[in-house]
């Protein structure tokens, strides 16, 4: 198969159907993977790609790219998987009805909401040469038949296919997806990342090729790192041994990424200026940050005047991006922070961004305790943080100045994310913001790993 078998279709009715675009926009407000909830906007265009299924036959499946124009001037692109059924014959209530070129009048559904459509999608990708799917390992028939959507919280859609996971990318940008790019570069040689089995690509926009999804190995007998740490905190169980092991796993992956993509340096003043811009932008949409902006700005001063070693990093590292198994930790999801552009996420950054992400994640896990403000909860988080840093670098290589700045930057990002997606959780990053500003106001411990 080639990367050009999946062609962009010309379907002006579908692309300009205002009612259907409005229906998809309403549907996006209900799905976990859509990052624009709470931001006024509209779908200005639906760009259909060629059908995965045979021409002129219902039901049918195809990928579409939704162009999202927000009222604040931003534009984002989301990958939709659409299923078309004869009117009244689809599963449940359709999103809408439209005249589809080559099919006629059809009901439109989100294919990932229907088990039969999910199985058919996986089957045609595994068997159909029309699909631009570059396979390194094909699926067994029973794996295809048992395909099902994993319903956990995430920013993409994951389909479980036997010993593999089909990750359907949702927010897309022209070019390669960072997660697929990293796993391709590591080429299955890393003991701490899953192997890549296949990539689904499409020529969007015209003249370019963009990743729409990928299939990776499903690591057996693992537990989600977030669930494991949260349960440990809630039960008052020590997590330091696992945290230290996780720190070592991240260090190995950082070395592998440096070997695969190289290293460089960036002026600390440039990094600090970027963090300040993000802080100002966040405060403009999250008023709860306003009283703390001046103190938070001072938290970035430690970067000034330095040359900071940078490389490709994970970019959105937290407990939910880790899996604990009998043979150690596996690190997944190398796409970076969803709110950043692909260009921003691909830029070399300090490894301390990933370390800071895990520091913040232990603070989130602390909230699983019956009393997150208690000494017991604080001590659990602090012990886990220290153990992770010990595993990652040991005392000689520790850079508390860089870590502190990156922790502030991450907490600011979290405030905006939670306000848009989980408003009841915003108190967690705000707790970190308050503690940071209290330290900046007079504590000499701002460079320590403290709660």
C-alpha positions in Angstrom: 0.0 0.0 0.0 1.1 3.5 -0.6 0.6 6.7 1.4 -1.5 8.1 -1.5 -4.2 5.5 -1.9 -6.5 7.5 0.4 -7.6 10.6 -1.7 -9.3 13.8 -0.7 -12.8 13.7 -2.2 -14.7 16.5 -3.8 -18.1 16.7 -2.2 -19.4 20.3 -2.0 -22.8 19.3 -0.6 -21.1 17.6 2.4 -18.6 20.4 2.9 -21.1 23.2 2.8 -24.1 21.6 4.6 -24.6 24.1 7.4 -27.1 21.9 9.3 -24.7 18.9 9.3 -21.8 21.1 10.4 -23.9 22.4 13.3 -24.8 18.9 14.2 -21.2 17.8 14.4 -20.3 20.9 16.3 -23.0 20.0 18.9 -21.7 16.5 19.1 -18.1 17.7 19.7 -19.2 19.4 22.8 -20.1 16.0 24.3 -16.9 14.0 23.5 -13.9 13.8 25.8 -11.4 14.2 23.0 -12.5 17.6 21.8 -10.3 20.2 23.3 -12.4 23.3 22.3 -15.3 22.8 24.7 -16.3 26.1 26.2 -14.7 28.2 23.4 -17.3 29.8 21.1 -16.8 28.8 17.5 -18.1 26.8 14.6 -17.2 24.2 12.1 -16.5 26.2 8.9 -15.8 23.2 6.7 -16.0 19.4 6.6 -13.3 18.1 4.2 -14.1 14.5 3.3 -11.5 11.9 2.3 -12.2 8.9 0.2 -14.4 6.1 1.5 -12.7 3.2 3.2 -15.6 1.0 2.1 -16.6 0.1 -1.5 -18.0 2.8 -3.6 -21.8 3.4 -3.8 -22.6 0.9 -1.0 -24.3 1.7 2.4 -23.4 1.5 5.2 -20.2 3.4 4.4 -17.2 4.8 6.3 -14.8 7.6 5.7 -12.5 10.1 7.5 -13.3 13.8 7.4 -11.4 16.8 8.6 -13.4 19.4 10.5 -12.1 22.9 10.3 -12.9 24.7 13.6 -12.9 28.5 13.6 -13.1 30.0 17.1 -14.4 33.4 17.8 -11.0 34.5 19.2 -9.4 33.9 15.8 -7.9 30.5 16.4 -8.3 27.7 13.9 -8.0 24.0 14.7 -8.5 20.8 12.7 -10.2 17.6 14.0 -10.3 14.2 12.5 -13.9 12.7 12.4 -14.7 9.1 11.5 -18.2 9.2 9.9 -20.5 6.3 9.2 -23.3 6.6 6.7 -26.5 4.5 6.8 -29.6 4.3 4.8 -32.2 6.7 6.4 -33.6 5.1 9.5 -31.4 2.0 9.4 -28.4 3.2 11.5 -27.7 2.6 15.2 -29.6 5.1 17.4 -30.2 8.7 16.6 -28.1 10.1 13.7 -26.3 13.4 13.9 -28.0 14.5 10.8 -29.0 13.6 7.2 -27.2 14.7 4.0 -27.0 14.0 0.3 -23.6 12.2 -0.1 -22.0 12.1 -3.5 -22.1 8.5 -4.7 -24.4 7.3 -2.0 -27.5 9.5 -2.1 -29.4 10.5 1.0 -27.9 9.0 4.1 -28.0 9.3 7.9 -24.7 10.5 9.4 -23.3 8.9 12.6 -20.1 9.1 14.6 -18.6 5.7 13.6 -16.8 5.4 16.9 -20.1 5.4 18.8 -21.2 2.1 17.1 -19.5 -1.2 17.7 -20.3 -2.7 14.3 -18.8 0.4 12.5 -15.7 0.1 14.7 -15.2 -3.5 13.7 -15.8 -2.7 10.0 -13.3 0.2 10.1 -10.6 -2.0 11.5 -11.4 -4.8 9.1 -11.2 -2.7 6.0 -7.9 -1.1 7.1 -6.4 -4.5 7.6 -7.7 -5.9 4.3 -8.5 -3.1 1.9 -5.8 -1.7 -0.4 -7.8 1.5 -0.8 -6.7 2.6 2.7 -3.3 4.2 3.2 -2.4 1.9 6.1 1.3 1.0 6.4 1.3 -2.2 8.3 4.3 -3.8 10.0 2.1 -6.5 11.6 -1.4 -7.4 10.4 -4.2 -8.5 12.7 -5.6 -11.9 13.2 -9.3 -12.4 12.3 -10.4 -12.8 16.0 -8.5 -9.5 16.8 -10.5 -7.7 14.1 -13.8 -9.2 15.2 -13.2 -8.2 18.8 -12.3 -4.6 18.1 -13.9 -2.2 20.6 -13.5 1.4 21.7 -11.8 2.0 25.0 -14.0 4.4 26.9 -11.4 5.9 29.3 -10.7 9.7 29.3 -8.2 10.8 26.6 -7.6 13.3 23.9 -7.8 10.7 21.1 -9.9 7.6 20.4 -8.3 4.2 21.2 -9.7 1.0 19.7 -8.6 -2.2 21.4 -7.7 -4.8 18.8 -6.5 -8.0 20.4 -2.8 -7.5 21.3 -2.8 -4.1 19.7 -4.2 -0.6 20.2 -5.5 1.5 17.3 -5.1 5.1 18.2 -7.3 7.3 16.1 -5.8 10.8 16.2 -8.4 13.5 16.8 -6.8 17.0 16.8 -4.6 16.9 13.7 -2.2 19.2 11.9 -0.6 18.8 8.5 2.3 16.5 8.6 3.4 13.6 10.8 1.9 13.1 14.2 4.5 13.5 17.0 3.6 10.2 18.7 3.9 8.2 15.5 7.1 10.1 14.6 8.7 9.2 18.0 7.7 5.6 17.9 8.9 5.3 14.3 12.3 6.8 15.3 12.7 4.4 18.3 11.7 1.5 16.0 10.6 -0.8 18.7 14.1 -0.9 20.3 13.1 0.9 23.5 12.2 -1.3 26.5 10.1 1.6 27.9 7.9 2.4 24.9 5.4 0.3 22.9 6.3 -0.9 19.4 4.6 0.6 16.4 2.6 -1.8 14.2 1.1 0.6 11.6 0.3 4.1 10.5 -2.8 5.4 8.8 -2.2 8.5 6.7 -4.2 10.7 4.4 -3.3 13.4 1.8 -4.6 16.4 3.7 -4.4 19.2 3.0 -3.9 18.9 -0.7 -0.4 18.1 -1.6 0.6 17.0 1.9 0.4 13.7 3.9 -1.0 13.7 7.5 -1.1 11.0 10.1 -4.7 10.1 11.0 -4.0 7.2 13.3 -1.6 4.4 14.3 -1.6 0.9 15.7 0.8 0.0 18.6 1.4 -3.1 20.6 -0.8 -3.4 23.7 1.6 -4.0 26.6 0.1 -7.0 28.6 -0.6 -7.2 32.3 -0.2 -3.5 33.0 -2.0 -1.0 35.3 -2.5 2.6 34.5 0.0 4.7 36.4 -2.6 7.2 37.5 -4.9 4.6 38.9 -2.1 2.9 40.7 -0.7 6.1 42.3 -4.1 7.4 43.2 -5.1 4.2 44.9 -1.8 4.1 46.8 -2.3 7.7 48.0 -5.9 7.0 49.0 -4.8 3.9 51.0 -1.8 5.6 52.5 0.5 3.1 50.8 4.2 3.9 50.1 4.8 4.7 46.4 8.5 5.6 46.5 9.9 2.4 45.0 7.6 2.6 42.0 8.2 6.4 41.7 12.0 5.9 41.7 11.7 3.2 39.0 9.5 5.5 36.9 12.2 8.2 37.2 14.8 5.8 35.8 12.4 4.8 32.9 12.0 8.4 31.9 15.8 8.9 32.0 16.2 6.0 29.6 13.6 7.4 27.2 15.3 10.8 27.3 18.6 9.3 26.3 16.9 7.4 23.5 15.2 10.5 22.2 18.5 12.4 22.3 20.2 9.7 20.3 17.3 9.7 17.8 16.7 13.4 17.4 19.8 15.1 18.7 20.4 17.8 21.2 20.8 21.6 21.2 20.7 24.6 23.6 18.3 27.5 24.0 18.8 30.8 25.8 17.0 30.7 29.2 15.8 34.2 28.5 14.0 33.0 25.5 12.3 30.2 27.4 11.4 32.5 30.2 9.8 35.0 27.8 7.8 32.2 26.2 6.5 31.1 29.7 5.6 34.7 30.5 3.6 35.0 27.3 1.8 31.8 28.1 1.1 33.2 31.6 -0.3 36.4 30.3 -2.5 34.6 27.7 -3.8 32.2 30.4 -4.6 35.1 32.8 -6.6 36.7 30.0 -9.0 33.8 29.9 -8.7 32.6 33.5 -9.4 35.4 35.9 -8.5 33.3 38.9 -4.8 33.8 37.9 -4.9 37.6 37.9 -3.9 38.2 41.5 -0.9 35.9 41.2 0.6 37.0 37.8 3.4 39.2 39.3 4.6 36.5 41.7 4.4 33.8 39.1 6.5 35.9 36.7 9.3 36.0 39.3 9.2 32.2 39.3 10.7 32.3 35.7 13.6 34.5 36.6 15.9 31.5 37.4 16.0 30.8 33.6 17.4 34.1 32.7 21.1 34.3 31.8 21.4 30.6 31.2 22.0 28.3 28.3 19.5 25.5 28.7 20.2 22.0 27.2 17.3 21.0 25.1 16.2 17.9 23.1 13.0 16.2 22.0 10.9 15.4 25.1 7.6 13.8 25.9 6.0 17.2 26.4 2.9 16.1 28.4 4.3 13.7 30.9 2.1 12.6 33.8 0.9 9.4 35.5 -1.8 8.9 32.9 0.9 8.5 30.3 2.5 5.6 32.0 1.7 1.9 32.4 3.2 -0.2 35.2 3.8 -3.9 34.5 5.7 -6.9 35.8 8.7 -5.9 33.7 8.7 -2.2 34.6 7.2 1.0 33.3 6.0 1.8 29.8 5.7 5.4 28.7 3.1 6.3 26.1 1.5 9.2 24.2 4.3 11.4 22.9 2.0 14.0 21.3 2.7 16.8 23.8 0.3 19.3 25.4 -2.9 19.3 23.4 -3.3 23.1 23.5 0.0 23.7 21.7 0.6 23.6 17.9 2.5 20.7 16.4 5.4 23.1 15.7 5.5 24.2 19.4 5.4 20.6 20.6 8.1 19.5 18.2 10.5 22.2 19.4 13.4 20.9 21.5 12.8 21.6 25.2 14.4 21.0 28.5 14.0 17.5 30.0 12.9 19.3 33.1 9.5 19.9 31.4 8.8 16.2 31.7 10.1 16.0 35.2 7.8 18.9 36.2 4.9 17.2 34.5 5.3 14.2 36.8 5.8 16.5 39.9 2.4 18.1 39.1 0.9 14.6 38.5 1.8 13.5 42.0 0.1 16.6 43.3 -3.0 15.5 41.3 -2.8 12.0 42.8 -2.6 13.6 46.2 -6.2 14.7 45.7 -7.3 11.0 45.9 -6.6 11.2 49.6 -9.6 11.7 51.8 -8.0 14.9 53.1 -5.6 16.3 50.4 -4.6 19.1 52.7 -3.5 16.8 55.5 0.1 16.2 56.4 -0.3 12.5 55.4 -1.4 13.5 51.8 1.4 16.2 51.5 4.0 13.8 52.8 2.9 11.1 50.4 3.2 13.5 47.4 6.5 14.9 48.6 8.1 11.4 49.2 6.9 10.3 45.7 8.3 13.4 44.1 11.7 13.0 45.8 11.9 9.3 44.9 11.1 10.1 41.2 13.8 12.7 41.1 16.3 10.4 42.7 15.5 7.7 40.1 15.7 10.3 37.3 19.0 12.0 38.1 20.2 11.5 41.7 21.3 14.5 43.8 24.3 15.5 41.7 22.3 16.4 38.5 19.3 17.9 40.2 18.3 21.4 38.9 15.8 22.8 41.2 15.8 26.2 39.6 14.7 24.8 36.2 12.3 22.4 37.8 10.6 25.2 39.7 10.1 27.3 36.6 8.7 24.4 34.6 6.3 23.5 37.4 4.8 27.0 37.5 4.4 26.9 33.7 2.7 23.5 33.9 0.3 24.6 36.7 -0.7 27.7 34.7 -1.5 25.5 31.7 -3.5 23.2 34.0 -5.7 26.0 35.3 -6.9 26.9 31.8 -7.3 23.2 30.8 -9.4 22.4 33.9 -11.6 25.5 33.5 -12.4 24.4 29.9 -12.7 20.7 30.5 -13.2 19.8 34.2 -14.1 23.0 36.2 -14.5 21.1 39.4 -10.8 20.1 39.2 -9.4 23.7 38.9 -8.8 23.8 42.6 -5.9 21.3 42.2 -3.6 23.5 40.0 -4.8 26.6 41.9 -3.6 25.0 45.1 -0.1 24.7 43.5 -0.3 28.3 42.3 -1.1 29.5 45.8 1.7 27.5 47.3 4.1 28.8 44.7 3.2 32.4 45.3 3.4 32.0 49.0 6.9 30.6 48.6 7.8 33.5 46.3 6.5 36.0 48.8 9.1 35.2 51.4 10.2 31.5 51.7 13.8 30.7 50.9 12.7 27.2 49.8 11.5 28.1 46.3 14.2 25.9 44.7 13.4 22.8 46.8 11.0 20.0 46.0 8.5 21.1 48.6 4.8 21.0 48.9 
